Amino acid sequence: MDAIQSAAVSAAEEEFRLRSSFGEDRGRLETTLTKSQNLIDRAERWSFKDASLAQLLTQLKDAAYDAEDFLNDIDYQDQQKKIQAQQSQARQLFHNSLKYLGNLMNGAPKKMRTIHGRLDTIAADLEGLMGQLGLHGECSMPANRQMGSLVNEPIVYGRDEEREKVIELLGVPRGQSNNENDSVSVSAPAKRTKKENVSVRSIYGIGGVGKTTLAQVVYNDERVVKHFDLKIWVCVSDNFDVNSLSKEIIENAGKGYETDRMNLSSLQATLKEIVMAHRFLLILDDVWNENSREWQKFYTPLSYGQEGSMILVTTRTLKVANIAGTMDPIFLEGLSGNVYWDFFKSCAFRCENPEDYPELEKIGIDIAAKLKGSPLAAKTLGGLLNEDMDAGHWTTILNSELWELPQKEGDILPALQLSYLYLLPHLKRCFSFCSIFPKDYEFDKSDLTSIWVAEGFVIPQGNMLLEDIATMYLLDLTSRCFLQLSHRDPLNYVMHDLIHDLAQFVSVDECSRIDKGRGQITIPKTVRHLSVCCTSLEEKKLMELASYDKLRSIIILSKLWCELDSVIDCWFRGLTNIRCLKLSFCVITKLPESISNLKHLRYLDVSSTIIRSLPNSLCHLNNLQVLNITKCPLWWFPQGFTRLHNLRKLYPKEAIVSKISEIGKLTSLQHLAHFEVQKDDQHKIGELKHMTQLRGCLHIKKLENVESKEDACQAELDNKPHLDELILEWSRRTSNSHHDMEVLEGLQPHQKLKQLDIRHYGGTTSPSWLRPQTLNCLSKLHIKQCSKLTELPCLPPSLTSLVLVNVGLNSLPRLWDDRQDSTNESKTQQGCGDSSSSRSNRSSLLRNLYISLCSELTSLEGWLMPHNLPSLEAFRIENCKNLTLLPPDSFKDFVSLKSMRIVGCPMLACRRELILPPSINEVHLYSCGYLDQSLPGCLQNLKSLTRLVIKRSPHITSLPEQVMCQLKSLESLSIGHCEELSSLGGLGALASLKDITIRDCPKLADSEPPMFDFTDEVQRAEISLSIDRTTLLKVQSLRNLVPFIRELEIWGSDEREMFVGEDRELLRWFKSLKDLLIMSCDELNSLPTELHRLTSLQKLSINGCSSIHFLPENGLPASLMELDFGSCNEEFERQLEMYKSQKNL
């Protein structure tokens, strides 16, 4: 024992001597690294001037990365020592001393001196060269101006004429035009036109000129939406893969096809089937393919679309436009003259008045002249100018030597390079990293910012969470137009293809992408970030990536079909600098134990793999911040998992969170969607106590397992300021009221909470903290299945949504308490920082009110009043069987009301007539007692109404034309179980109507004899009709719609025969009918004999018609392309199957 202690003391003394010197060297290296990074930023702005300078800059960046990696290794060792220090001191001191001495003896000091020397040498050479070139002057940096809320392209400048011309060329009838001026100058002469069902028109022009924006404006134009019954947008970029494009079109068509295992032949057959049923518009954005054979292979199935279908292509080259087009292309030039200057001013001055800056206006005119009418250049450079409204800054931009460089086709625009060079260093790193993602990739905000944090791009600022700082970076890059909001998903971000070219250009030595569309590429040895974007890559090639030992990121963005178990084991043994690893959707059955070598790993995504367990060695990854294991068949976590004390985001499937023993040790965790309380000591609610970083939504389940109020208080929910939403749920059972009340009292959340949801609570009263003074930021309150709850306090003025489902209230809570106005104002300002919420409580912000299954509620009079609820937009009350009183005449004064739904309230009286406001666009009246006596009069002047549902309304007798003609926007009408309804006289006046459903209205009949004279038919939109018996087509207002019916559904009819006698003649007038569905007609014993006369029918569906035995004598329509059936007579189904086989349907 004495010998051991002596050795330990000796080792400690030696460690102290070496560590002292080592620490000093480390400090000097950190200082040199900081200076080098500043030099990199300065030199980068002049790298375009001299090739030698650019080469030295690349070398210095590589040396700086190496220095960072070395310092990260040292930091990791320090972390390990702190962790190990918790063990027995004598034994640990000996162990640590020998280990640290071993590390030093293994060459760490020598390696540090080598790295330091390389940094010094390259930096000195670079400084010297910059001196020779006269580049020592500092480039002025714009002030970091705070940006307000982002506006996503509110105005499109100077493209009105182009928009109108393109819409006309798409075949949209002139009668639908919004613009009377048809004399527009767009280069699209009609020399080359092929007579095709599906025409292809191309828009071509230089990058950044606005081709995509013009296509988006056309795509979303109301006239185009009405003209085409199927619209699809696909971003193509430089990877023109016929299989991938076909899959994307099929998936975007929304028909529910599974394309993963389809080969090209199946994809083309499916695509053909889809387009044959539609007049479609397909936008192919940013096409680069110059292979005419590939284009023809892609186009062939699309050519079967209905007449009038169009494909619109955007491309930078005339060659591509000519290969794809069946019609002459449209050349799009840059904006010109005053239009461009107006646009440039809006970008550079933003909310400032240009007239207040006459000197800047003069400089701006000269800068705008250099941009050649490019909207993208105006947006990016305008953002840079706007950062510093100083003439010196603007003059520096104007006089930049970048403008003088020779510009070849395909080169990066000087304006974009300038905008990049003036970014702050941390923004440059975030931006250039995005180049490893393919063009048109949609960035998820949370995912991208988490990766930036993991890569170390985010600089700490005080007590702010790194994710919040990263979000600021994202908004900053967006405000400068380096990123933009996706038009497909407003929560995602995309990068313009020219901006993506810039990102690739500036990161060529650091970022690389293996992509099928890019051909053979050479990966530089200096590469730090790598992505794989192709499905077919040999295992050997993947293994070779292990030789790139400087890699910090490997991101797999496509489904690799080869098994990767051995590949990732190879990576884990060689790529010890990896920080970010994204392997979602890969064929991986397990993570190898060698993952412990990735000591710097911060981000690991293995979602949607077939991994069944995590290795124990994962628990040694002390730097791990993000672990995504969603959609993995995992059922437990390894012991020691909670040693991952830096884990910030965990994405498991809900069921296994409760398998994490002592989860409360994960004190850095920010994302924990679900927490299931158990009686087990290692997963009690007290585990939440120290998890103060939780944010977003927390759903706590099985609260019946909380033992007492004191136990609940252990969770300290009031010490979780970043939580926005809290869901508190008891299991469905006979609850203990007193126990539940005590527990809920102890679950008081932080005052900044925005959304609260309480479910299956068994108490009779609400907790004391549920009041405006405590939760002064609460915007949504949802209380569900709390049938014993009989009282609620007054609602906070910040509330925008109130949902009450199966609650025992006999009256609604007060909206405010005048005595608390001043208190609320003060607390709101302190807690929320939202001055709009601090106004008097007399202006409630409530927009959504939903009440259901509240059987004790009898009246809303006096509560549901416009002066109380001036912001109300949606009012829904359902299945409140004892509700008798509403203020019907007050609805007219709800000036913001858009949706009203009154369903299942049979006791409602109608002492005054219901009057609805003109703002309303959706009305559902369903079993609402005597309230339906106000129909149809209450529908007058509702010019914004788009959807009307009337069911179980025994007092309505007709829909007269003088009322219905005012519903100019009505698109959907559903009527059911209206026993006294005898007339639909006003139906013909509804020009916008697209969807009609009529069920169980026995008195609907027409005394006139059926006449089928449609010679005076007028043009109108095609419609979908659903009825429960074909005799309804004798009703004149419905009969007049027959030529325009595109889809006819006959559901639940008790008729034995359809379209017999005089009605047979009606079939030939279904000129637009494409889909016929006959469903649940058990009494029907035969299909119509004249069914073959439906010459436009493409799809026939028969389901639940057990009495039909044979096909009609004259067969089915020759135009039929799809035949579906089920739950029918066995013999009949055999005939249908044979017919399908014969006709190859």
N, C-alpha and C positions, 0 to 999 in steps of 0.2 A: 504493500500500500504506500509506503514512504517513497519507493522508487517511482510509482505512478504520479504521486503528487509533485515530486521533484521534476519529472519530465514535463508535467503540465505547466509548472512555474517557468521553467526554462523556455518552453514553447511560447508562453505568453509574452515573456520578455523579448524574444526574437520577433514575435508578431508586432509588438508595439514599435520596435525600431523600424521594421520594414513598412508597416502601415503608415507611419509618420511621413516617410519619404513618398510612399505611393499616393497618399492623400494629397500632398502638395502637387505632384505631377498631374494628378487627376484634375485638380482645380485649374492648373494652367491649360490643360487640354480643353476643358469646358470654356475657358475664356477665348482661346484660339478658335474654337468651333463657332462661338457667337460672332466673332469678328469675321470669320470666313462666310457665314451665312449672310451677314450684311454686305460683304463684298460681292457675293453671288447676286444679290438683288440689284446692286448698282451695275455690275458688269452685264447682267442680262439685258439691260436697256440699250446696250451698245453692241450686242453680239452680232447684229446684222451688218456691222461695218467692216468686220475683219474675220476671215476664216480661222486665223490662229487664235484670236481672242475667243471665238466660239468653242474651239477645241480645248483650250485651257479651262474654260468655264465648265465644260462637260467633266473634265478631270477633277476640278475642284468640287463639283457636286458629288461625284463618286467618293472622293476622299471624305467629304463631310458626312455622307451616309455611313461610311465605314466607321467613322469616329462615333456617330450616334449609336451604331450597333454595339461597339465595344463598351461604351458607357452604359448601355442598357444591360450588358452582361454583368458589369460591376454592380449596378443597381440590384439586379436579380440576386446576386450573391449576398448583398446586404440584407435583402428581404429574407432570404433563407436563414441567415444568422439570427435575425430577430425572432423568427418562428422557432428555431431550435433552442433559443435562449430560455424557452419556457420549460425545458427539460432539466434534469438534475444538474446542478451547477458544476460540480467537480468533474463529472464525466463529460459534460458538455463543453467546458472550457478546454479540456484536453482535445476533444474531438474537433472543436472549431479551430483551435490553434493549428493543429496539424493540417486540417483541410485548407485553411486559409494560406498557411505556409506552402502547402502543396500547390495551390493555385498560383502563388507568386513564383514558386520554383518552376512551374510549368511555362513560364515565359510571359506572364501578364505585364510586368514592368517593361520588359524589352518590347513587347508588342505595342504598349502605349507610346514609348518613345518613337517607334517606327511610324505609327499613325500620326503622331504629333509632327514629326519631321516632314512627312509627306504633305500634310496640310500647310505647314509653314512655307515649304519650297514652292508649291503650286500657287499659293496665295501671293507670294513675293513676285513670282514670274508674271502673274496676272496683273498685279499692281504696276509692275514695271512696264508691261506692254500698254496698259491703259495710259500711263504717263507719256510714253512715246507717241501715242495717238492723240494726246491732248484731251483725254477723257476723264480727268480727275475731278472735274466739277460735279457737284451733287445735282441730280435731277430733282426739281421741286416736286413734292408730293402734295396732292390735293388734300384739303382738310377732310376729315372723316365726317361728312355731313349726315345727320340722322335722317333716315328715310321714313316716310309715313306708310300708310296702308297701300298695298300694291293694287294697281288697276290693270286688269288684263285686257289690253287692246280695246278700249271703249269705242274708238273711232277708227275706221279704215279710210285713209286719205286717198283721194284721186283715182279711185277704181270703179266709180259708178258706171261709166260707159263700158268698161271691160266686162263688168259683172253682167250688165244687160245683154251684151253681145254673146257672151258664153252661154247664158241661160237660153237665149234664142237658138244658138247652135246645138243645144242639147235637145231641141225639139219641143220645148215648153211652148204651148200655143200662145200666139200674140195676144189673145184676149185676156191672158193672165198677167200681162206685163204691168209692172209698176211704173214704167218710164215711158212717156209718150215720145221721147226723142230717140228714134231708131237709127239715126245717122251717126254711127260711132265708128271711129277709125281704129280698128284692131286688125292686124295682119292675119286674115284667115280667108283667102280667096277660095272660091268653090271650084277649083280646077280638078282636084283629085278626089273623087267620091266613088266608093264602091257601094253597090246596093247590097246592104247587109241588114239582117235583123238587128244585129248589135254593132253599132258604129263605134269607132275609136277616134277620139280627138285628143291631141296633145297640146299642152301649153309649155313652151320652152323659153329659156332666157337665162341670163347669168345668175350665179348663186346670190341669194340675198335680195333679189329684185321684187319678191313678193308673190311668187307662183303659188306656194302653199296657202298663203293668206287668201289669195283670190279664190282658190279652190274651196277653201273652208267657207268663205262668204257665199259662194254659189251652193255648196252642199247644204247649208243651213237655211237657205232662202225658202220662205213659206211656199212659194209657187213650185219650187223644185220638190219640196217635201210632198206636196199634194199630187204632183204629176207622176212620180215614181212610187210604186208600192213596196220596193225594197231598195234600201240604200246601204252601201258598205264602203268603209274607208280603210285602206291598207297602206301602211308605210313600207316601202320596198327597199330603198337605199341600194347599196352596192352588192347585196347578196340576193341575186335573182334565182332563187331555188324554186322550181315548179311545184315540188311536193309541199314545201313549207307555205308557199303563197296559197296554194289550193286549200290546204288545211285552214289557214287563217280566214279565207273567204267563207268556207263552210261553217266554221265556228261563229263568225260574226253574223251569219245569216240567221242565227238564233233558232235553228230547227232541232237542236238537241242531238246532233250526230256525234258519235265518238270516233275521232279520226286517228287516234294514236297508232292503231295497228293496221290502218289502211295503206295499201300500196298505191302506186300512181294510177293504175287502172281503176281501182275502187274509188279513189278520190275524184277522178274525172267523171265516172258514172254518177257519183253523188252530186257533184257540181252541176252536171248537165240536168239532172232531175230537179234540182233547186231552181235553176234559172229558167227552165221551161215554163215554170208556173208564174213567172213574174216579168213585169217590165221594170228592169232594175237600172240603177246607177251605181257604177263602181269607180271609185277614185283610187288610182294608183299613184301615190305620192313619191317623188324623188327616185325615178327609175334611171338606172345606168346601163342596163343590159343592151349589148349591141349584137347579140347572137340571135339572128332571125329564126333559126330552128327552135331554140328554146322558147322564144316568144310565141311561135305558132303552136307549139305543144301546150303552152299555157292557155292560149286564146281559144283553142278548138272547142272545149266543152262550154265555154262562155258564149260561143257564137250561136248556141241553141236558145238563147233568151228570147223573150217575146219581142215582137216588132216594136221599135221605139226605144229599146234598151240602149244604154250608152256606157262607154268606158272613157273616163277622162284621166289622162296621164300628165304628170308634171315631170319635167326633166330639164337638165341644163344644156343638152346637146340636140342639135337638129338631126343628127344621125339616128339617135334613139327615137326621136319624134317621128321620123319617116318610117323606121322599121315597125313601130307599133301602130301607127295611125292608118285608118282606112279613109281619112279625110285630111285635108290640108291642115297643118299645125298652126297654132296661134303663137306669134312671137310677142312676148311681154317685155316691154322696155321699162327702164327706170322711170320714176316719177320726175316730172320736169317743171321748170319755172316756179311760179308762185306756189303751186301745190306742194312741191318738195320743200320749199323754204318754210311754208306753214308747218309741215310735218317736222322738219328739223327744229324749228323753234319750240314746238310742243315737247320735243325730247330734251333739248338743251336747257330750256328755261322752266319747263314743267309748270309749277304753280306761280312762278314769278312773272311779272309783266315785262316783256322785252323792252317796252318804251322807257322803263326805268333804268335801262342799261344801254344807252346809245353806243358806247364804245364797244361793248361786247357784241352788239348787233352787227357792227361793221366787220369785226373779226369773224363772227359767225357766218356771214355771207361768203367770205373767202374760204372758210373751212368747208361749208356745204358744197361749194363749187368743185371740191376735190373728190366728193363722194359719188359722183356719177349717178345720182338719182337712186342709190341703193337704200331702201328703207331699213334694212338690217344694220348697215353702217351708221345711219342716222341714229338709230336706237342705242347702239353700243357706245358710239363716240359721244352722243348727246348726254348719256349717263355720266361719262367721264367729265365732260365740261361742267355739268350741273353740280358736281361735287365741290367746286371752288369757283364762285362767281367773281373771279378776279381777272383783270385784263392780262396780268403777267402769265397766269396759268393758261389762259386761252391762247396767248401768243406763242407760248412754248409748244403747244400742240400744233398750231398752224405752221411753225417753222421747223418741225421735226424732219430730220433727214430721211425718215422712212418713206415720205411722200415721193422722194426722188428715185427710189429704187425702180429698176425696170420691172414692169408688171406683165407676166405671161398668163395665158389662160390657165386657170386652175390654181394660181398662186393665192396665198392668203391675202385678203384685202388689208392694205396698210392701216385703215381705220380700226380693224379688229386687232391687229398686232399692237397698235398704240394703246388701245383700251386694256389689253392684257398686261402690257409692260407697266402700266400705272396701278395695277392691283397691288394691294399689300401682300407680302410674302406668304402669309398663311392662306390667303384666298387663292393665290397662284397654285399652291400645292393641292388644295381642295379641287380646284377647277381642272388642273392637268390630270389628276387621278381619274377623272370621269372618262378619259379617253379609252380606258380598258373596257368600257361597255360599248356595245355596238351602236351604230346610228339608230335613232328612233327608239332607243331603249327608254322605258318609263321608270323613272326613279321613284321609289317609295321614300317619302320624307324621313320616316323613322329609321328605315334601314340605312339610307345613305348617311345620315348624320351619325348613326352609331358606328359605321365604318370609319368615318372621318375621325371620330374620337379614338377608335381603336388604333388607327394609324399614327396617332400623335400629332395630327394637323391642328388640333384645337388648343389654343393658348388659354390657360386658366385666367379668370377675371374675378378676383375677390371671392365671394361666397356663391357665385352663380354656378349652377350645374353645367357641366361640360356640354350636355345635350342641348341646353338652352342657348349656349354660346354658338354651338354648331348650327342651330336653327337660325340664329342671327346671320351666320355666314351664308346660309342657303338663301335667305331673303335678300342679303346684300348682292349676291351673284345674280339673283333673279331681277333685282332692280336695275342691274347693269346689263341685262339681257344676255348674260352668259348661260342662264337657264330660263325656262319659261314654263308656265302652267300648262299641263296637258289639256287639249280640248276634248279628249275622250274620258279622262278621269280628273276632275278638278283638284283631287287630293294628291295627284302625282305631278312630277316634273319631267320635262323633256329638254333636249338640246337641239338647236337648229343645226342642220347638217354642215353648214359653213363654220359654225362655232365649234362643232365636233372636229372638223379639219384642223382648226386652230389648236385645239387641245392635243391632237395627235402630233402636230408640228412642234409644239413646245415641250413635249414629253417623250420624244422619240427615243432617248437613251435610257429612260426610266420606266416607261410603260410599254407593254406589248400585248398584242391580241392575236390568238390563233383562230382564224376565221376562214371558213370554206370559201367565202367570196373574195378573200384577199390574195388567194394563190399562195405561192411559196414565199414565206417571209423569214428573214434572218433575225433571230432573237439576240440582241446584244448581251454580252457578259455582264454589263452594268445594270441589267434590268432589275427593278425592284418590285414591280407590280405586273401580274400576268393574268389574262383571262383566256378561257377556252370557250369558243362560241360555235363549235361544230359538233355534230353527233358522231361522226365516224373518224376516230383518231386511234391509231394502232397503240396497243399496250406498250410497245417498245418506245414509241415517241413520247408517251406520257412518262415512262420511266426516266427518259433522258432529261426531263425537267429537273430531276434531283441534282444535276450538275450545276444548276444555276443557284449557287449557295448564298447569293445575296438577296434572294427573293424575300419580300415581306408579305406579299399577297398572292394567293391563287384563288381565282374565282371561276367556277364552272357555271356557265350560263346556258348550257344545253344538256339534253338528256344523252349522256354517253352510254352506249349500249353494252360496252365491255365491262366486266366485273373489275372493280378498282381495289379490292382488298389488298392485294400484293403491291399495287402501285402506291397506295397511300402509306403503306408500311415503309416502302423505299423512300418516299418523300420525308416521312417523319424522322428518318435516320440521318438524312442529309441536309434538310432545309431548316436549320435551327433558328433562323431569324424570322420565321413566319409569324405575322401578327394577325392576319385575316385569312380565314379559310372558309370558302363557301362551296359546299358539295351537295346542295339540295338536288333531289331527283336522280342522283347517281346510284349505280348498282353497287351498294356497299352493305355487307351483311354484319360487319363488326368494325369497331375502331380498335386498332392494335395497341398493345401496352406501350409501344414506342412513342405514343403521343406525348408522353412525359418529356421527350426531348424538346418539344416546342415550348420552351420556357417563356417566350415572349408572346405566345398566342393570346390574343385579346377577344377575337371574334370567331366563333365556330358555328356554322350553319350546316346541319346534316338533316334538315327537314325533308320529309317525303322520301326517306330511304327505308331500307328494311332492317335497320339496326335494332336488335332486340335487347341489348344491354350496353352499358357504358363501362369501360375498363376502370379498374381501381386507380390506375396511374393518372387518370384525368384529374383526380383530386389534388395532384401536385402542381397544377397549372395556376399558380397564384395570381397571374396577371389576367386571367380570363374575365372578360366583362360581359360578353353576350353569348348565350347558348340557346340555339334554336333547334328543338327536337320535335316540333309539331309533325303530326302524321307519321310518326315512327311507332312500331309495335313494342314500345318500351313499357315495362311494368314495375320497375324499381330503379332506385338510384344506388350507386356504390356507397359503401360506408366511408365516411369522411368527406362526403360531398359538401358539407357545410364549411369545410376549410377554405372554400373558394370565396374568401372574404371580399374580393374585388368584383364579384359578379353583380352586374347592374341590371341585366335583362335576362329573364328566363322564360322561354316559350315552350312549355310542355303541353301534353294533352291534359285536360282538366282532371281526369280520374287519378293521375299518379302524383299530383302535388302533395296529397296527404301521405305519400310514402316517404317524404323527406323528413327524417327525424331531426328535431331541433332546428327547424328551418329559420328560427329567429336569429341564428348566428350569421345569416346572410344579410348583414346590416347595410350593405350597399345596394341591395336589390331595389330597383325602381318599378319593375313590371312584375306583378303577381296578380293575374286576373281572378283567380279563385283561391279561397282558403276554406277548407272544410274542418270545422271544429271537431275534435275527438276527445274522448275522455282519457285517452292515453296521455301520460305526462309529457311526452315528446311532441305532441301536436295540439296542445291546448291553445286557447285564444291568447294567452299571455305571450306566446311566441312572437306576436306582432309588436310587442312593446318597443324594441329597439330598431324596428324597421321604419325609420323616420323618413327614408328617401322614397317610399312608395308614391307613385304618381299615376295619373289616369284613373282607371276604374278598379275598385276592389270589391269582389263579391264574396261575402262571408256566409257560409251555409251551415246548417245543422246547429243553429244557435241554442237549441234545447239542451245541447251538451255543455253549455256554460253553466257553471255551478251556482254562481251568485253574482250580485252587483259588484262585489269586490273583485271577483274573478274577471268580470267584463272590463272593469276599470284597468286591469293589468294590460289590456291591449293598447291603451293610451292613444286612441284614435284622434283625440284632440291635439296630438303632437305630430300630426302628419299633414303639414301644410300644402303638400304638392298633390294630394288626392283631389280630383275633380268630381268623381262619382263614387257613391257608396251604396251597395246593395246589401241589405240585412235580411236574411231569410231563415225562417224556422221550417222544419219539415212539416209536411201535411200530417197532422195528428190532432188528437184532443189535447189542447194545450192547457197549461197551468197559468191562469191569468196573472196572478200575483207574481209568480216567478218570471214570466215574460216581461212584465212591467219593470221589475227590478233590473233585469238584464239590459233591457233597452235603455234604461236610465244611465247605466254605466257605459254605454257605447257612444257617448257624445263625440261627434266629429269636430274637426277644425272649423273655425268660423268662415273660412274661405271656400268651403264645400259648395259646389255648383248644382249637383244632382243627388237626390236622395230617393231610394226605392226601398220600401218596407213590405215584406211578403210573409203571409201566414202568421202574423203576430197575433197572439191570443189575448193581449191586454185590452182593457176597456178605456183607458185614457192614454193620451200621448205623453211623451217624456217632457220634462220641464225645459229641455234645451231646444225643443222644436218650436221656436218663436222668432219673430223678426230681430229681436235684440241680439240673439246668439248667432243665427244663420243669416246674416244680412247680405250674402252673395248668392243665396239659393235661387236657381232659375227653374229647376224642374223638381216637382214633388210627386212621386208615384206611390200610392198605397193600394196594395192588392191582396185580396183574400184575408181581410182582417175584419171578420164579420162581428166581432165583439166590440170593436172600437166605436164608441158612441160620441166622442168629441175630439175636435181639433182646435188648436189655437188660431188666432188670426194669421193670415198668410203674409209672408214678407213682400214688400213692394217690388222686389227684384224678380219675383216669380213670373215665368213666361209659359210654363206648362203645368197643369194640374190633372192628374189621372187618379180616379177613385174607382176601384173594382171590388164589388162585394164587401163594402164597408158598412157598418151598422149605424151610420149617421142619419138623423132625421132632419137635419138642415145642414147647409154648407157652411164652412168656416167663414168668418169675417175676412174681407179683403184687406182691411187696414184697421189700425187703432189710432185715432186722432191724437190720443195722449202720448203716443210714442213717436210722433213725427220728428221732433227735434233730436231725440235719441238715435233714431234710425239714420237720420242724415249724417250725424257725426260718425256713427259706427260704420256706415256704408263707405264713407270716404276713407276711413282708416283701413277697413278690411278689404275692399274690392278695388279701390282706386278708380272707380267708375262714376264720374260726376253725373251721368245721366240717371243713375239709380238713386242719387241723393236728393232728387226733387221730391216734392210733396207726395205722400202716399196716395193722394186723391187721384193720381194718374197711374192706375195699375198697368203693368206691362204684360199682363196675362194674354197670351195669343192662342193657346191651345187648351180646351177644356173637354175632358172625356170622362163621363160618368156611366158606370155599367153595374147592373145587378145590385143596386142599392135599394133594397125593398122597403126600407123605412122612410125613404125620402118621399115627401108628398107635394112639395111646392118649391118652385124656383122664383116665384114672384117676389119682387123686392130685392132679390140678390142679382138676378140676371138682368141688369139694367145697363144701357149704353154708357151712362156717365160714370158707372163703376168700372166698365171694361172697354175703354175706347180703342184698345189694340186687338180685341178678339178677332182671330182669323178662322178658327176651326171650332165648331161646337158639335159634340157628339154625345147623345144620351141614349142608352140602350138597356132594354130589359129591366126597367124600373117599374114594376107592376103596379105600385100604388101611387105613382106620380099623377097628380090631377091638375096641377096649375103651372102654366108657363105664361109669360107676358107676351103673347103673340104679336101684338101691335107694336112692340118695342124693337123687334128685329130690324125694322126698316132703318133704325138709327145706328145700327152697328156698321159703321161706314167701312170697316176693314174686313168684314166677314166674307170669307171665300168658300167655306164648306160647312154645310149643316146636315146632320144625320140624326133623325129621331126614329128609333126603332124599338118595337116591343114595349110600348107604353100605352096599353089599351084603355086606361082610365082617364086619359087626358080629356079635359073639357075644352070647349071652344067658346068662351064668353065674348071674345072679340075676334075679328078676322085677322088671320096671319098675313103680315105684309113683309116681304123680303127686300133686302137692299140690292141695288143694282150691281154692287161689287161681287156678288156671289157667283161662283162658277160650278158648284156641285151641290145637289140637293138629294137627300135620301129620306123619303117618308114611307114608313113601313109599320103597319099596325100601330097607328098613333091616335087611337080613340076618335074623338070628334074633331080633331084638328084638321082632318082631311076635308071637312066641309068648306075650307078656304080654297080648295082646288076647284077649277084651275085658275081662279082669279088672282091668287097670290103669285102667279108666274109672270104677270105682266111686267114689261120693261126690264126683264132680266137679260140684257144684251150680252152679258159675259158668261152666261150659263153654258157649260159644255157637257155636263152629265146630269141626267134626271132619272131617278129611280122612284117609282110609285108602286107599292105592294100592299096587299091586304087593306085597301082603302075602299070601304063599301059605299061611301057617299059620293064618289066621283062618277059622273055619267057620261062626260064627253070631253074631248080636247078640241075646242072650237078654233077655227082658223084665225079669228081676230086676236086670240091670245097667242097661239103658237107662232104666228108669223113674226112676232117680236123676238123670238128666241133665235137670233141670227147666228149665234156661235154654237148652238147645240150639236154635239157630235154623237152622243150616246143616249139612247132612251130605252129604259127597261120598265115594263108594266106587267104586274102579275097579281092574280087573285083579286081582281076588281070586278065583283059580280055584277054591278050595275052599269059598268062602262059599255056603252052601246055605239059610240061613234069616235072615229079617229079623223074627223073631217079636216083638222088642221095639219095633218102629217105632211102633206105635199108642200107646205110652205117652208119646211125646214131644209134649206138648201145645203147646209153643212153636215147634215146627218150622215153618219157612216155606219152606225151599229144600232140595230133595233132588236129587242127581245120582248115577246108577248107570250104570256102563259096564263091559262085558267081565267079567261075573260069570256064566259059563256054567252053573253048577250051581244058580243061583237058580231054583227052580221049586216049585210047590205040588202035592202029590199029591192034594189034594182037588179034586173037580170044580168048575169055575167056577160060583159062585152069586152072584146079583146082588140080594140082599135087603138093602136099606139102611133098613128101617123103624125100626131101633133106633139110627139115626145120632145122634151127639151133636154139639153145637155146638163148633166149633174155628176157629182162624184159617185163612184161605185160604193155599194153598201153591203153590209153583212146582216142577214136576217135570221133570227131564231124564233120558231113558233112551235106550238104543241099540236096543231092540226092544220092540214092544208086548206080546209074550208075558209080559213082566215084570208086567203088570197082572193076571195070574192069581195072582200071589203075594198071599196073603190080606192081609198087612199093608199092601201097596200098594193092593190093590183097595178096602180100607175107606176109603182116602183120596180116592177118585175124586170124591165129591160136593163136595170142598173144593178141588180143583185149579183154580187160576185161570189158570195158564200151563203148557202141556205142550209140551216140546221133544223131538222124536224125531230123534236125530242119529246118522248113520253106521250105520243099520240095514241088514242084508243080507236083510231080508224082501222077498218079492215081492208079498205082499198084507198088508193090515192090517185088523183088526176085521172078520173074516169069520166065517161060521158062527155058533157060539154067542156069539162075542165081539161081534157086532153089537149085541146087547142092551145091552152095556156103555155104548155111546155116549150113550144117553138119560139116564144117571146123571151125566154131566158137567154138573151144574147150574150150577156157578160158572165154567166155562171161558170165558175172554175171549180168550186168545191161544193159537194153535196154530202151532207152527213145525215144519216137516218139512225137515230139512237133510241134504245129502250122502247120500241114500238112492238110490244108483245102481241097485240091483236092483229097486226098487219100480216096478211096471208100471201101477198105477192108484191113485187116491185111494179111500178107503173109500166104498162105495156109499151108506151111511147117514149120510154127513157132514152132510146137511141137518138131521139131528135134533139137532145142537148148537145149540140155540135161543138160547143166551146168547153165542155166539161173535161177537167183534167184529173180530178181526184174524187173518188167515191169511197165513203166510209160507211159501213153497216155494222152496228154493234147492238147486241141485246134484242134481236128480232127473231125470236124462236119459232114463229109460225110460218115463216117463209121457207118454201121447200125447193123452188126452182127459179132459175134465171128467166127473165121475160123472153117471149118467143122471138122478138126482134133483136135480142141481144143488148149489149151495152154500147155507149157512144164510142165511135172509132177514135175520137180524140183523147180517150182516157190514157193517162200515164201512171196513175197510182191507184191501187185498190187495196183497201184495208178492211178487215172484218174480224169479228170475235163474238163469242157467246151467242151463236146462232145455231140453227138446226144442222145436225152433223152432215146430212146429205147436201144441204145447201152450201155448207162450207167446203165440201169436197168439190162441188162444181165451181165455186169461186177460185179455189186453189188451182184447178185445172185451167180455168180461164186465164189466170195470172201467168201460168207457165206457158200457155199457147201464145199469149200476146207479149211475153217477155216483160211483164210489168214489175 
